Amino acid sequence: MLGNNASRQKSCHHCKSRSGAARPDTTTIHYEKFWLYRHCSSVQQRDRQAQKAGQLFSGLLAMNVVFLGSAFISSMIFNHVAITLAEVWILLSILKVLCLCWIIYYLLGTSRQPHAVVHRDSHAGSIWIRGSVLLFSSFSILLNVFQIGYSTILIQCKSTVEILFPSIGILFICTQAFFLWHHCKDCIQVQHNFTRCGLMLTIATNLLLWLLAVTNDTLHMEIESQLREVERRFAGKAPFSHPCNETTSCTCPNTTICKIFQKGYILLYPFNTEYCLICCSVMYVMWKNVGRRISHHNVPHAKPKFKFQDVVFGPLLGAIAVVVGICVFMMYQIQATGSVPSRQVFIMYYSYYIVLLPLMSVSAVVGTIIHALEKRELDTLKNPTRSLDVILLMGAALGQIGMSYFSIVALVATDPRDLLNSLILSYSVLLIFQNITQNIFIIDGLHRQHFVSPDKEEERKEEQNHEAYEQRRVSMLELGQGIRRVSLSYIHSYSKLSWKRRALREISFFLVLCNVILWVMPTFGAHPVFENGLEKSFYGYSTWFVIVNFGLPLGVFYRMHSVGGLLEVYVTA
């Protein structure tokens, strides 16, 4: 009996020690607190309510900043005397400085606190998203450099704000790009409300910068008018001089460096709008991840990697579409920069779209049908990145869809039987259908669980053999045998895939290349929706200018964001 009691006491003591060790370390969990919910009985309930309250108040802060900036920009557009562009730049410079102070504080203070970044969101900040941030930030920095150089050359008729604003912009872009590259996956666990307010303030600032870039084209029109004047001068025509025209007293000198600044500014201008939208989307995910605690079973064990294999027809057809698109784009640009584009150039441009868009739509429909035939479970885990991708795809597609509907109404009301009008009408209808089918295909693919290959051992053996083969010196005969072996293994892996996965990869890669060329053409200056003159004459210059300025950047952003979604579908297929 004594022995049994002693053994029971030992076992009970052992159980107590195990139960004590199994308890989570609550010292590393920083529960949120808010003064409105300090009387909640449960700690978890108080944490949940405080998180909702923090998101609400930070969202209200961003909303007020956006409304204030929008009021300034709208007043500048409709009343140049009361609110000038320089005053809008001063407001945005103040917001940039505040954002810079918060980002520096986050980098040096918040992120370095104990247990500040316990969890990291593996879905946030994929390599192509961070690469896009780095690429567009570089182009935006060059844009600001060209603007500073252009204003410095014309310093006698430019204000100091026109040099100070892009200088602050360069510092803001560099700091923000560094911040997003290193901390876009953070699930911060300290200073929740201050971090949310800082993120929302930065998002609001980027939205206002995007709105200003979309609505304000004063410098762009000034450069365009000077270039047209130079062309008329070389053509032997006397330039038309208006007594109130400011460009006659502030004309760029006929030097190479000034022409470089002008051309560079016009070429890089669209990248600034893309950069602002990308930063907003990445920081929105960070805002959703503030205070988020990720359990271990939600973390994927094997993250799929991008491998250019198991695809043949998709890259081939996509490369053909890209090459033909580049040829059409170059011919259009030659006509557009020299003089007014001819009718044949518009017919060629829209004919290319009419051939390409149905192929993309059919591919997306076939891919959606294959998704329905696949017996793969849906990924129902909470994923803010995926939710944002869906919202951005649906929201950005509204730009092209809205412009297409405006074009359809204008063309049907005028003369739809004309050849060019019928081509534009067909292009508008096909563009709507292509956006809808592609969105369905991407969203359905993003919600599928990742495919796990059962042949991991064979892949490891192949990699080991490949590494051993690379480490030793080979002769020309061995090199030929190695190329033959690699080709045979590629064909073997291609035939080993199921037809569903192979078709999904082919379709995804084809759509990636098609979206790339459809992103390149409007980004680098091909804007037939504004230059053909049909919708402009129907709605009026100012109305159609506003429609194009809002719809075209969203369409460009949609193409770029679709590339990221399609790459995700390709990797997980």
C-alpha positions in Angstrom: 0.0 0.0 0.0 2.8 2.4 0.9 4.5 1.5 -2.3 1.4 2.1 -4.3 0.8 5.5 -2.6 4.4 6.4 -3.2 4.1 5.5 -6.9 0.9 7.4 -7.1 2.5 10.4 -5.6 5.4 10.1 -8.0 3.1 9.7 -10.9 1.0 12.7 -9.8 4.1 14.8 -9.4 5.2 13.7 -12.9 1.8 14.6 -14.4 1.9 18.0 -12.7 5.3 18.7 -14.2 4.1 17.6 -17.6 1.0 19.7 -17.4 3.0 22.7 -16.3 5.4 22.2 -19.2 2.5 21.9 -21.7 1.1 25.3 -20.9 1.9 28.0 -23.4 4.3 30.7 -22.5 1.9 33.5 -22.0 4.7 36.0 -21.5 5.4 36.0 -25.2 1.7 36.8 -26.1 1.0 40.5 -26.1 -2.8 40.7 -25.9 -4.3 43.9 -27.2 -6.0 46.4 -24.9 -8.5 49.2 -25.6 -10.0 51.5 -23.1 -13.6 50.9 -24.4 -13.3 47.1 -23.6 -11.4 47.1 -20.4 -14.3 45.5 -18.5 -14.5 42.4 -20.6 -14.3 39.2 -18.5 -12.3 37.1 -20.9 -8.8 38.1 -22.0 -9.4 36.6 -25.5 -12.6 38.5 -25.9 -11.0 41.7 -24.8 -8.2 41.1 -27.3 -10.6 40.4 -30.1 -12.7 43.5 -29.4 -9.6 45.7 -29.1 -8.3 44.4 -32.5 -11.6 45.4 -34.1 -11.6 48.8 -32.5 -8.0 49.4 -33.6 -8.8 48.5 -37.1 -11.8 50.8 -37.0 -10.0 53.9 -35.7 -7.0 53.4 -38.0 -9.4 53.0 -41.0 -11.2 56.3 -39.9 -7.8 58.0 -39.8 -7.0 56.9 -43.4 -10.5 57.9 -44.6 -10.2 61.4 -43.3 -6.7 61.8 -44.8 -7.9 60.6 -48.1 -10.9 62.9 -48.1 -8.8 65.9 -47.1 -6.3 65.2 -49.9 -9.0 64.5 -52.4 -10.6 67.8 -51.6 -7.3 69.6 -52.2 -6.7 67.8 -55.5 -10.3 68.4 -56.7 -10.1 72.1 -55.8 -6.8 72.3 -57.7 -8.4 70.8 -60.7 -11.6 72.9 -60.7 -10.2 76.2 -59.3 -6.5 76.8 -60.1 -6.6 80.2 -58.4 -7.8 79.1 -54.9 -5.7 76.0 -54.6 -2.5 75.6 -56.7 -0.5 72.6 -57.5 2.3 73.8 -55.3 0.0 73.8 -52.3 -1.1 70.2 -53.0 2.6 69.3 -53.2 3.2 70.9 -49.8 0.4 68.9 -48.3 1.7 65.6 -49.8 5.2 66.5 -48.7 4.0 66.8 -45.1 2.3 63.5 -45.3 5.4 61.9 -46.7 7.6 63.3 -43.9 5.1 61.9 -41.3 5.2 58.5 -43.0 9.0 58.6 -43.1 9.1 59.3 -39.4 6.8 56.3 -38.7 8.7 53.9 -41.0 12.0 54.8 -39.4 10.5 54.4 -35.9 9.2 51.0 -37.0 12.5 49.9 -38.4 14.6 51.0 -35.4 12.1 50.7 -32.6 9.0 48.6 -33.0 10.4 45.7 -34.9 13.4 45.3 -32.6 11.4 45.0 -29.4 11.4 41.6 -27.6 8.8 39.2 -29.1 7.7 41.9 -31.6 7.7 39.6 -34.7 6.9 36.1 -33.4 4.9 35.1 -36.5 5.5 35.8 -40.2 2.8 35.3 -42.9 4.3 32.9 -45.5 1.6 33.8 -48.0 2.4 37.6 -47.9 5.1 39.2 -50.0 5.8 36.6 -52.6 9.0 37.0 -54.6 7.2 38.5 -57.7 5.3 41.0 -55.5 8.5 42.2 -53.8 10.3 42.1 -57.1 7.6 44.4 -58.6 8.0 46.8 -55.6 11.7 46.9 -56.2 11.3 47.3 -60.0 8.7 50.0 -59.9 10.4 51.9 -57.1 13.5 52.1 -59.2 11.6 53.5 -62.1 9.8 55.9 -59.8 13.1 57.1 -58.5 14.4 57.7 -62.0 11.1 59.6 -62.8 11.8 61.9 -59.8 15.4 62.4 -60.9 14.2 63.4 -64.4 11.7 65.8 -62.9 14.4 67.4 -60.7 16.7 67.7 -63.7 14.0 69.2 -65.9 13.0 71.7 -63.2 16.7 72.6 -62.5 17.3 73.4 -66.2 14.2 75.7 -66.1 15.0 77.1 -62.7 14.3 80.7 -63.8 10.6 79.9 -64.3 10.1 77.1 -61.8 9.4 77.3 -58.1 11.5 75.7 -55.3 8.6 73.4 -54.5 8.9 71.7 -57.9 12.5 70.6 -56.9 11.8 69.9 -53.2 8.7 67.7 -53.8 10.5 65.1 -56.0 13.5 65.2 -53.7 11.4 64.2 -50.7 9.7 61.7 -53.0 13.0 59.9 -53.7 13.7 59.6 -50.0 10.2 58.4 -49.4 10.3 55.8 -52.1 13.7 54.4 -51.0 12.7 54.1 -47.4 9.3 52.6 -48.2 10.8 50.0 -50.7 13.3 48.9 -48.1 10.6 48.6 -45.4 8.3 46.5 -47.7 11.2 44.3 -48.9 12.2 43.3 -45.4 9.0 43.5 -43.3 6.1 42.7 -45.6 5.6 39.3 -43.9 5.6 40.7 -40.3 2.7 39.9 -38.0 3.7 42.5 -35.4 2.7 41.7 -31.8 3.5 45.0 -30.0 2.3 48.6 -30.4 -0.7 47.4 -32.3 -2.7 50.6 -32.6 0.2 52.8 -33.4 1.4 50.4 -36.1 -2.1 50.2 -37.6 -2.3 54.0 -37.7 1.1 54.3 -39.3 0.3 51.7 -42.0 -3.1 53.4 -42.8 -1.4 56.8 -43.0 1.1 55.4 -45.5 -1.6 53.7 -47.5 -3.6 57.0 -47.6 -0.5 58.9 -48.7 0.1 56.4 -51.5 -3.5 56.6 -52.6 -3.3 60.4 -52.8 -0.1 60.2 -54.8 -1.8 57.8 -57.2 -4.9 60.2 -57.4 -2.6 63.1 -58.2 -0.7 61.2 -60.8 -3.9 60.2 -62.5 -5.6 63.5 -62.5 -2.7 66.0 -62.8 -1.0 66.1 -66.2 0.3 69.7 -66.2 3.9 68.8 -66.6 3.1 66.1 -69.1 1.1 68.5 -71.2 3.8 71.1 -70.9 6.4 68.7 -72.3 4.0 67.5 -75.0 3.3 71.0 -76.2 7.0 71.8 -76.3 7.7 68.7 -78.3 4.9 69.5 -80.8 6.3 73.0 -81.1 9.7 71.7 -81.9 8.3 69.3 -84.5 6.4 72.2 -86.2 9.5 74.3 -86.1 11.6 71.6 -87.8 8.7 71.1 -90.4 9.0 74.8 -91.3 5.7 75.8 -89.8 5.5 78.9 -87.6 4.5 77.9 -84.1 1.2 79.3 -82.8 1.9 81.6 -79.9 -0.9 82.5 -77.5 -0.4 85.6 -75.4 -1.3 83.6 -72.3 0.8 80.6 -73.1 3.4 80.0 -70.5 5.4 77.5 -72.5 6.8 80.3 -74.7 8.5 82.0 -71.7 9.5 78.6 -70.1 10.8 76.5 -73.0 13.3 73.8 -72.6 16.6 74.7 -74.4 17.6 72.7 -77.4 20.1 70.5 -75.6 20.5 66.7 -75.4 20.2 66.5 -71.6 16.9 68.4 -71.6 15.4 66.2 -74.3 16.5 63.1 -72.2 14.7 64.5 -69.2 11.6 65.2 -71.2 11.5 61.8 -72.9 12.4 59.9 -69.7 9.6 61.7 -67.8 7.0 60.7 -70.3 8.2 57.1 -70.6 8.4 56.5 -66.8 5.3 58.3 -65.8 3.0 55.2 -65.7 5.3 53.3 -63.4 4.7 55.7 -60.6 1.0 54.9 -60.5 1.8 51.2 -60.5 4.2 51.6 -57.6 1.6 53.5 -55.5 -1.0 50.8 -56.0 1.4 47.9 -55.3 2.5 49.6 -52.1 -1.1 50.0 -51.0 -1.9 46.4 -51.5 1.2 45.1 -49.7 0.7 47.4 -46.7 -3.0 46.5 -46.5 -1.9 42.9 -45.9 0.5 44.1 -43.2 -2.4 46.0 -41.6 -4.5 42.9 -41.6 -1.7 40.9 -40.0 -1.1 43.3 -37.1 -1.7 41.2 -33.9 -2.3 38.1 -35.9 -1.1 34.8 -34.3 -0.5 32.0 -36.7 -0.8 28.4 -35.4 1.9 25.9 -36.5 -0.5 23.7 -38.4 -1.4 26.7 -40.7 2.2 27.0 -41.8 2.9 25.1 -45.0 5.7 22.5 -44.7 6.8 22.5 -48.3 6.4 25.8 -50.2 6.1 25.2 -54.0 8.8 26.7 -56.1 8.6 28.0 -59.6 10.2 25.6 -62.1 10.2 26.1 -65.9 9.4 22.5 -66.8 6.5 20.4 -67.9 5.3 23.1 -70.3 5.8 23.2 -74.1 2.8 24.6 -75.9 2.0 27.4 -73.5 5.4 29.2 -73.7 5.5 28.6 -77.5 2.1 30.2 -78.2 2.7 32.9 -75.6 6.0 33.8 -77.2 4.3 34.1 -80.6 1.7 36.4 -79.1 4.5 38.5 -77.4 6.5 38.8 -80.6 3.5 39.8 -82.8 2.4 42.2 -80.1 5.8 43.9 -80.0 5.7 44.3 -83.8 2.2 45.8 -83.7 3.2 48.1 -80.8 6.3 49.4 -82.6 4.4 50.1 -85.8 1.8 52.0 -83.8 4.3 54.0 -81.8 6.2 55.0 -85.0 2.9 56.3 -86.4 1.8 57.9 -83.2 5.0 59.8 -82.5 5.5 61.1 -86.0 2.0 62.4 -86.7 -1.6 61.6 -86.1 -2.0 57.7 -86.3 -3.6 56.6 -89.6 -6.8 54.6 -89.9 -4.8 51.5 -91.0 -2.7 51.5 -87.8 -5.9 51.5 -85.6 -7.3 48.6 -87.7 -4.1 46.6 -87.2 -4.0 47.4 -83.5 -7.6 46.4 -82.8 -7.3 43.3 -85.1 -4.5 42.0 -82.9 -6.6 42.3 -79.8 -9.6 40.7 -81.5 -7.5 37.7 -82.4 -5.7 37.4 -79.0 -8.6 38.1 -76.6 -10.8 35.1 -77.7 -7.8 32.8 -77.3 -7.3 34.0 -73.8 -11.0 33.7 -73.0 -11.2 30.1 -74.3 -8.1 29.2 -72.4 -9.5 30.6 -69.2 -12.8 28.7 -69.7 -11.0 25.4 -70.4 -8.9 26.0 -67.3 -12.0 26.6 -65.1 -13.6 23.4 -66.5 -10.4 21.4 -65.6 -10.5 22.9 -62.1 -14.1 21.6 -61.8 -13.0 18.1 -62.9 -10.1 18.0 -60.5 -10.8 16.2 -57.2 -8.8 18.6 -55.1 -9.9 20.1 -51.7 -10.4 23.8 -51.3 -8.1 25.8 -49.1 -10.4 27.2 -46.4 -7.7 28.6 -44.0 -7.7 32.3 -43.2 -5.4 34.1 -45.7 -5.5 37.9 -45.9 -3.2 37.9 -49.0 -5.5 35.7 -51.0 -8.5 37.8 -49.9 -6.8 40.9 -51.1 -5.8 39.3 -54.4 -9.4 38.5 -55.1 -10.5 42.1 -54.2 -7.8 43.6 -56.3 -8.5 41.4 -59.3 -12.2 42.3 -59.2 -11.7 46.0 -58.5 -8.9 46.5 -61.0 -10.9 44.8 -63.8 -13.6 47.5 -63.3 -11.3 50.0 -65.1 -11.2 48.1 -68.4 -14.8 46.9 -68.1 -16.1 50.4 -67.4 -14.2 51.9 -70.3 -15.5 49.2 -72.6 -19.1 49.9 -71.7 -18.6 53.6 -72.3 -17.2 52.7 -75.7 -20.0 50.3 -76.5 -22.6 53.0 -75.8 -20.8 55.6 -77.9 -20.3 53.3 -80.9 -23.8 51.9 -81.0 -25.2 55.4 -80.8 -23.1 56.7 -83.7 -22.2 54.3 -86.6 -21.5 50.7 -85.6 -21.4 49.5 -89.3 -18.2 51.3 -90.1 -15.2 49.0 -90.2 -13.1 50.7 -87.5 -16.2 51.2 -85.3 -17.2 47.6 -85.6 -13.6 46.5 -84.7 -13.6 48.7 -81.6 -17.1 47.4 -80.7 -15.9 43.8 -81.0 -12.8 44.7 -79.0 -14.9 46.2 -76.2 -17.2 43.2 -75.9 -14.3 40.7 -76.1 -12.4 42.6 -73.4 -15.3 42.4 -71.0 -15.7 38.7 -71.5 -11.9 38.1 -71.2 -11.7 39.9 -67.9 -14.6 38.0 -66.4 -13.4 34.5 -67.5 -9.8 35.2 -66.5 -10.9 36.4 -63.0 -12.9 33.2 -62.5 -10.0 31.0 -63.5 -7.5 32.8 -61.3 -9.8 33.1 -58.2 -10.7 29.4 -58.5 -7.1 28.4 -58.8 -6.0 30.5 -55.8 -8.6 28.7 -53.6 -7.3 25.2 -54.5 -4.9 23.4 -52.1 -1.4 22.9 -53.3 -0.5 19.7 -55.1 2.0 17.5 -53.3 4.0 15.2 -55.5 4.5 11.6 -54.3 7.8 11.1 -56.0 10.0 13.1 -53.7 12.8 10.4 -53.5 13.2 10.3 -57.3 13.5 14.1 -57.4 16.2 14.0 -54.7 18.1 11.3 -56.6 18.0 13.3 -59.8 19.2 16.5 -58.0 22.1 14.6 -56.4 23.1 13.0 -59.7 22.8 16.4 -61.4 25.1 18.1 -58.7 27.6 15.2 -58.9 27.6 15.6 -62.7 28.3 19.3 -62.5 31.2 19.0 -60.0 33.4 16.9 -62.3 35.0 18.0 -65.6 33.3 16.7 -68.7 34.5 16.3 -72.2 32.6 17.3 -75.3 31.2 13.8 -75.7 30.0 13.7 -72.1 28.5 17.1 -72.5 26.5 15.9 -75.5 25.4 12.8 -73.5 24.4 15.1 -70.6 22.3 17.3 -72.9 20.6 14.2 -74.3 20.0 12.9 -70.8 18.4 16.2 -69.6 16.2 16.3 -72.7 15.0 12.7 -72.1 14.3 13.4 -68.4 12.4 16.6 -69.4 10.3 14.6 -71.8 9.8 11.8 -69.2 8.6 14.3 -66.6 6.3 16.0 -69.1 4.7 12.7 -70.0 4.5 11.6 -66.4 2.3 14.5 -65.4 -1.5 14.0 -65.5 -3.2 15.6 -68.4 -5.1 17.9 -66.0 -2.0 19.4 -64.3 -0.2 19.6 -67.6 -3.1 21.5 -69.2 -3.4 23.9 -66.3 0.3 24.7 -66.5 0.2 25.2 -70.2 -2.9 27.5 -69.9 -1.4 29.5 -67.0 1.9 30.1 -68.7 0.2 31.1 -72.0 -2.0 33.6 -70.1 1.0 34.9 -68.2 2.8 35.9 -71.4 -0.4 37.3 -72.9 -1.0 39.5 -69.9 2.7 40.7 -70.0 2.3 42.0 -73.6 -1.1 43.5 -72.8 0.6 45.2 -69.9 3.6 46.5 -72.0 1.5 48.1 -74.8 -0.5 50.6 -72.7 2.2 51.2 -70.2 4.7 52.4 -72.7 2.4 54.8 -74.6 -0.1 52.9 -76.8 -3.4 54.6 -76.0 -5.8 54.2 -79.0 -8.9 54.6 -76.7 -8.0 58.3 -76.4 -6.3 58.8 -79.8 -8.9 57.4 -82.2 -11.2 60.3 -81.4 -14.5 58.4 -81.6 -15.4 58.3 -77.9 -13.7 61.7 -77.4 -16.0 63.3 -79.9 -19.1 61.6 -78.4 -18.5 62.4 -74.7 -16.4 65.5 -75.1 -12.7 66.0 -74.4 -12.9 66.6 -70.6 -15.3 63.8 -69.8 -13.5 61.2 -71.8 -10.2 62.4 -70.5 -11.4 61.7 -66.9 -12.8 58.3 -67.9 -9.5 57.2 -69.5 -7.3 58.6 -66.7 -9.2 56.5 -64.2 -9.8 53.4 -66.3 -6.4 53.0 -68.0 -4.2 52.9 -64.9 -6.5 50.4 -63.3 -6.3 48.3 -66.5 -2.6 48.4 -66.5 -2.5 47.4 -62.8 -5.0 44.6 -63.5 -2.7 43.0 -66.1 0.3 43.2 -63.8 -1.6 41.7 -60.9 -3.0 39.0 -63.1 0.5 37.9 -63.9 1.2 37.3 -60.2 -2.1 35.4 -59.7 -1.4 33.2 -62.8 2.1 32.4 -61.6 0.6 31.3 -58.3 -1.8 29.1 -60.2 1.0 27.7 -62.3 3.2 26.9 -59.3 0.4 25.2 -57.3 -1.0 23.2 -60.3 
